[in-house]
Amino acid sequence: GYTGFLYRMSSVVDQEETYNPQHAVDQHAVDQWYGKAEKYWKALSPTVDSMLGGHSRLSSIDASCSRQFLQQFIEGKHAMVGTGVALDCGAGIGRVSKHVLLPLFDTVDLVEMNSSFLQKSKSSLPLCRYVLGTVSC
């Protein structure tokens, strides 16, 4: 579900430089990056097709593969993650929360900077409660 976001994020990082948490943070660059992201996502409609960059036909296979990936950390002898709470950062319209996280976790918290996407998530996640502008499932 986050391939597009990770791809865009990697294009901002200098390919020659390895990440070092000791380096000073250029707050202007960080603000500029988030500003560009906000502008990009505000220009899109709150649809599955927009969330997947025009590839809505891949939504079910993406969700299925994402669930399978997460299950290896939740079930079996290599389990290392509980199923109490999950956090969906950049939740968009709630597609990943609904089809990937809610089938595996008791509660899912959504974080999204685009209010129209959160509004759409309310209609696709009708059994969830809404607290302080956030969606909690």
Secondary structure, DSSP 8 states (H G I E B T S, - for coil): --HHHHHHHHHHS-TTS---TTS---HHHHHHHHHHHHHHHHTS-SSHHHHTTT-GGGHHHHHHHHHHHHHHHHSSTT----SSEEEEET-TTSHHIIIIITTT-SEEEEE-S-HHHHHHHHHHSTTSEEETTEEE-
